[in-house]
Amino acid sequence: MMITLSLLLNIAVLVPVTGSIIGNAGWVEAAYGPPSPARGIVLAVYLAILAGSAALLWKPVPAMVAALLLVQIAYKLMTPFTVGTLANPVVLSNLAIAAFHAVTVTLIFQRTAP
């Protein structure tokens, strides 16, 4: 159940975020900065996570889900340090999502432990 919820959370967050970045919505510049190569790289990472989440929702392989979520947890926990603030809404949402995914990864590891 948590695997499905984590993957759906990724999709629910990333569809509007990637669409907004692509469409250069008004809020995007405040959260991600002006159009730049760096913002394009972030978009590419988000699209890869979105595609991976959709594929794993269709065929959930727990080890693959854990790998995807662990990478997300790592980068999301780094964002307060790389951005330099907790005041950015992307940083705050990253931390909340990392906490949710950490529960999922813990449950995956508990289920697959020998």
N, C-alpha and C positions, 0 to 999 in steps of 0.2 A: 504494500500500500504506500509506504513512504517513498519508494523508488518512483512510483507513478506520480506522487505529489511533487517530488523534487523536479522531475522532468517537466511536468505541467507548469510549475512555478517558473522554470527557465523560459518556457515558451510564452507564458502569459506576460512576462516582463520583457522579453527580447523582441517579440513581434512589434509592440508599439515603439520601443526604444530604437530598434534598427530602422523602422519606417520613419520615425521622426528625424533620425540622423540623415537618412537618405534624402528626405524632403526638406531638410534644414529648418525644422520647426523653430518657432521663436524661443522656446526654452532651451534648446540644444546648445546654443552658444554660451549661455550662462553656466551650464553644467559641464560641457565638454570643450569649450573654447571655440574659436572661429574655425572655419574649414582649414584643414592642414593635413599634411601627410600623417601626422600622429593620430589625428582623429580618424583618418581613413584606416589606419592599422587597427585601432580600437573597433571600428565597424567590422573589419574582417574577422577579428577574434570573436566578436559577438555573433556574427553570422555563422561561424564555424560551430560555436556552442549551440546555437539555435538548431542547426542542421543535425548535429550529433544528438541533441535532446529529442528531436522529432524521430530520428532513426531508432534510438533506443526505446522510445515510447512504443514504437511499432514492434520491436523485438528486444525486450529488456534482458540484457546479459549482465547480471549483477557485478561481475568484475569490471566490465567496461563502464558501467554506470559509476562505480566507485572511482575509477580512474578519471573520468570526466569531472565528477564532483570534487575530487581532491585537488585537481588543478584549479578549479574555480575557487575553492576555499582558500588555497594558497594566495592567489592573486588578489582576492577580495580582502583578505586580512592584511595584505601589504599596502592597500590603497591609502589608508590614513597617513602612512609614512611617505609614500611617493607623492601624494598630493599635498601633504603638509598641514592638513586640517581635518577636523571632524565636521566642520560646518557645511561642507559640500553635500548636496542631497544624494549624489551618486555614491559617495563614501558611506553614508548612513545606510542606504539600501543595500550596498555590498555587504556590510557587516551583518545586517539582518538575514540576508540570503545565505551567507556563509554559516551562520548559526543553524539555520534550518537544514542545510545540506550536511552539516556535521552530524546531526542526529541521524540522517539517512545513512551516511557512511558508517557510523558506529553500528547501526543495526545490520548493515550488510556484513561487516566484519564479524559481528556476533553470530550471525547465521552461518557463515562459511568457515568459521574457526573449527579446527579439528577437535 
